[in-house]
């Protein structure tokens, strides 16, 4: 499972944001099910940043978000992400894709 979180950050706040991003990424990386991740900044628009992480499965990512250290070190930063869907299934040749359906009943 791939998670892509984008952030809009002013040039004046970039150094502080970079430090916060490194702390948040480290907290996520310490959780079970984390496979790898990267922090990036857009080459054409330097105010656009990204945190991209890959997880064993969606359950591992959701459990990571509920861990105390992640709530303290990563969730405040993640809450400032651009408001858009961020979780993606990894698509490889020959794999079945999730079927589009409501996630909750009622």
QUISUL-V34108 format. One record per run of one state. SS is the DSSP state (H for helix, E for strand, L for the rest). FROM is the first residue (numbers start at 1). LEN is the number of residues. Records with the same first field share a line. If there is no record, write none. Layout:
SS=FROM-LEN  FROM-LEN
This chain:
L=1-1  9-2  30-4  42-6  56-2  67-1  74-1  79-8  89-18
E=2-7  34-8  48-8  87-2
H=11-19  58-9  68-6  75-4
